[in-house]
Amino acid sequence: MDEPAILRVSTMPDLRWEIAPMSEAVTNGVRVEVLCRYAPENSRPLHREWVFQYTVRITNQSDETVQLISRHWIITDALEHVEEVQGPGVVGEQPVLPPGESFKYSSWCPLPTPTGVMRGTYQMLRAGGEQFDIEIAPFALRAKQTIH
């Protein structure tokens, strides 16, 4: 009697995350990784607007469930102008992350200069009601230089 065939499906890992995130920090058992790219298709350098797309992966490596409740970004352009962005959740969500779970999202940032830096914190909530901050390590915003 023949054994039934077992179909095994494997997914290829996203190697960009495996090689080197542009920014990585672990705070209170929660890891934040960020990849960023210049988005020339959305930028208008002649109008002093450079747009950067970033993708964030938040992974709960702790033993308890946590929820992201708000964000605080600090964005510095090449002229040292600082802008702060604060608000509830990310991309309209306040994800709940059980132990071992990840949440990934993408967003964008316009700058009046071709380079800058972003960093910040997420405010988190433990299942027991305790609030704490986790770090978003600094990452560079760099447009590819072109000669016109």
Order of alpha helices (4+ residues) and beta strands (2+ residues): alpha-beta-beta-beta-beta-beta-beta-beta-beta-beta
